[in-house]
Amino acid sequence: MDAPLVGFLVGLIAATLRVATPLLFATLGELYSERSGVLNLGIEGIMFLGAFAGFAAAARAEAAGWDAYLWIGLLVAALAGILMGLLMALLTVTLGLNQHVSGLGVTLLCTGLSLFGFRLVFGESAVLPRITPFATVNPLPGVPVLGTILDQHLLTYVAFSVLVPLGAWVLYRTHFGLNLRAVGENPEAADAAGIPVFRVRTIALTAGSALMAIGGAFLSLAQLGAFTPGIIAGRGWVCIALVIFARWDPVRALLGAVLFGGVFALQLRLQAQGVQLPYELLLALPYLITIAALAVAGRNAPYPGAYLKPYRRE
Amino acid sequence: MGLKLERQAAPVWVQPLLPVLAIVLTFGLTSVFVLLAGANPLRAYYHFLLEPLSSRVSLLEMLVKATPLLLTGIAVAFAFRGGFWNIGAEGQFLAGATAATAIGMSMHGMPALVAVPLMALGGFVAGMAWAFVPAVMKVELHADEVVTTLLLNTVALLCVSALLNGPWRDPISQWPQSPEIASTAILPKLVPRSRLHLGFLFAVFVVLVVGFILTQTTLGLRMRAVGLEPKAARFAGVRVERTLLVTALVSGGVAGFAGMVEVAGIHYRLIEAISGGHGYTGILVATLGNLSPLGVVLSALFVGLIDIGSQTVSRALGVPVYLGDVIQATLLLVTLAVLLLQNYRLSWRRGGAL
């Protein structure tokens, strides 16, 4: 292969891992919610709030001269996610309200709160506030190809090598995971077996929302070092598609995130190279693939048994 | 002590009061954010709700804002009543706006009596077409329409942006926007020196028609039966699949028509922000209006008022204009919760946790 092509591919692979990271965080978060029986359409907004809250906290901490400002930002983002997860749980688990309307409401709320908060914290300055973002870690500095590909953020390493195996292990090999799947498949039977349905669902939603918020914060704290209104731009909806595409399995979610991330990265790099293409149609591809996958799977799509169904003790 | 929900229908006179209760609770909750912005909540709510109502300009502007919401609101309410969870009004709106623009741009020299009906038809059919895929997938393949309609929203937005950055890009402008539609395709103003246009009357008319279908026809009865309990409806001889399909198509068509109205009444061209969330706000309007046609009218006007009010309060007190978004979202969630009281009674119990 000639050098420019190798360079292009190496750059593409590295970018794919970077782009896939926030998708992976949020997809795992959504996967956990859905496995417990709750569709969390708050995902798009929670990612946005995570990006904002993380950035605002980090910017303030950086201005105050704290060294760990980025980690503070990440923590604040996770807390914001937890808060929204609790709200979502109050609405859909405790009160048993319509899950899609609740979720969209949470998305609208998070979007409004973030934009409102941004104006309060940073005013109407014409200059976009910026922070110095997370630096990448490179285990093989100076090594060609592999060194470039592995030159990633710590959070990317966490997502790929810790979160996915851990997520799969918790889901399939732990008591909690068993309970989670049980309340997602058949809450009545789980309740009868003594599993605390409401608590398990609340934990799943809260932990899941924290992951979504961290996924959003990755964009503002690691990738951009800034917060813009278009920072999430539908990535949350991509993750909704990814969960289905992954058939509710964490390992397949990783493959899906890489595939979808690859499409986005390819689009970005082609655009950077000035190739004339309707990029938007390339960007629409993941959605169309998911819809086609749903059409093919049809009745056999392995939705959790209690998906979208609130549970009430009558 | 714990909060306990017990199944018990509320008395009839309570029902219309529930949205009012939701509104009061919402303004109570969101006053925290007004305080955070350093303003007095009472003064803020005066500028928010009363000042717009006291001037002719902002009253008319409220009707302008309510116009697309009447349509997306009734589209969503219609679908939800019929058991089709259409989250895709946004995408159907965009499809309708795109088709209407395509027709409007080719209507130069045509009389308004040809151009406007054609655009309206185009918008309606395009919205229907955008709802058709999720509808068929639900009916034939049992694919969850919440997800398919939602994903198609983004696809619609990407298609609009592909058109505006590509073949439709207005050569004169540096922004991604289409050329203007023909002057005869533009909806006339209802009131001079305002933005209020004929589309408002169209919207009211459509709400009346859809409300009539929903409450006074056998189709409406079948739809509501399917929405309440598909199995029972099937047992009673209703063709559930066909009814769902009709529900989805009408809902998509009305949302598409909303897109046409915004193109022909306000923007006269296609822009990326042509909807800016009217489809999602339609879900708020439908929920706040308790899925009834009259409720949709009232809530569309109220949400329009919040839109205007957030600008007034921002000008008067310097509270960020996004307060309006926060209030709308809070209102949606609070309404959803408060409407539980239609069928449940809240009580405090000692000892029992929820």
HADDOCK unambig.tbl for C-alpha pairs under 7 A between the chains (distance, minus, plus):
assign (segid A and resid 97 and name CA) (segid B and resid 337 and name CA) 6.97 0.50 0.50
assign (segid A and resid 102 and name CA) (segid B and resid 333 and name CA) 6.27 0.50 0.50
assign (segid A and resid 105 and name CA) (segid B and resid 329 and name CA) 5.42 0.50 0.50
assign (segid A and resid 105 and name CA) (segid B and resid 332 and name CA) 6.10 0.50 0.50
assign (segid A and resid 105 and name CA) (segid B and resid 333 and name CA) 5.88 0.50 0.50
assign (segid A and resid 108 and name CA) (segid B and resid 329 and name CA) 5.39 0.50 0.50
assign (segid A and resid 109 and name CA) (segid B and resid 326 and name CA) 5.44 0.50 0.50
assign (segid A and resid 109 and name CA) (segid B and resid 329 and name CA) 4.80 0.50 0.50
assign (segid A and resid 109 and name CA) (segid B and resid 330 and name CA) 6.46 0.50 0.50
assign (segid A and resid 112 and name CA) (segid B and resid 322 and name CA) 5.80 0.50 0.50
assign (segid A and resid 112 and name CA) (segid B and resid 325 and name CA) 4.92 0.50 0.50
assign (segid A and resid 112 and name CA) (segid B and resid 326 and name CA) 4.78 0.50 0.50
assign (segid A and resid 113 and name CA) (segid B and resid 326 and name CA) 5.92 0.50 0.50
assign (segid A and resid 115 and name CA) (segid B and resid 322 and name CA) 6.31 0.50 0.50
assign (segid A and resid 116 and name CA) (segid B and resid 320 and name CA) 5.94 0.50 0.50
assign (segid A and resid 116 and name CA) (segid B and resid 322 and name CA) 5.04 0.50 0.50
assign (segid A and resid 116 and name CA) (segid B and resid 323 and name CA) 6.26 0.50 0.50
assign (segid A and resid 119 and name CA) (segid B and resid 320 and name CA) 6.36 0.50 0.50
assign (segid A and resid 120 and name CA) (segid B and resid 37 and name CA) 6.63 0.50 0.50
assign (segid A and resid 237 and name CA) (segid B and resid 151 and name CA) 6.74 0.50 0.50
assign (segid A and resid 278 and name CA) (segid B and resid 162 and name CA) 6.16 0.50 0.50
assign (segid A and resid 280 and name CA) (segid B and resid 158 and name CA) 5.21 0.50 0.50
assign (segid A and resid 280 and name CA) (segid B and resid 159 and name CA) 6.71 0.50 0.50
assign (segid A and resid 280 and name CA) (segid B and resid 161 and name CA) 6.93 0.50 0.50
assign (segid A and resid 280 and name CA) (segid B and resid 162 and name CA) 5.43 0.50 0.50
assign (segid A and resid 281 and name CA) (segid B and resid 158 and name CA) 6.85 0.50 0.50
assign (segid A and resid 281 and name CA) (segid B and resid 159 and name CA) 6.94 0.50 0.50
assign (segid A and resid 284 and name CA) (segid B and resid 155 and name CA) 5.42 0.50 0.50
assign (segid A and resid 284 and name CA) (segid B and resid 158 and name CA) 6.54 0.50 0.50
assign (segid A and resid 287 and name CA) (segid B and resid 151 and name CA) 6.03 0.50 0.50
assign (segid A and resid 291 and name CA) (segid B and resid 148 and name CA) 6.32 0.50 0.50
assign (segid A and resid 294 and name CA) (segid B and resid 143 and name CA) 6.30 0.50 0.50
assign (segid A and resid 295 and name CA) (segid B and resid 137 and name CA) 6.55 0.50 0.50
assign (segid A and resid 295 and name CA) (segid B and resid 141 and name CA) 6.54 0.50 0.50
assign (segid A and resid 295 and name CA) (segid B and resid 143 and name CA) 6.75 0.50 0.50
assign (segid A and resid 298 and name CA) (segid B and resid 141 and name CA) 4.70 0.50 0.50
assign (segid A and resid 298 and name CA) (segid B and resid 142 and name CA) 6.15 0.50 0.50
assign (segid A and resid 298 and name CA) (segid B and resid 143 and name CA) 5.86 0.50 0.50
assign (segid A and resid 299 and name CA) (segid B and resid 141 and name CA) 5.80 0.50 0.50
assign (segid A and resid 299 and name CA) (segid B and resid 142 and name CA) 5.67 0.50 0.50
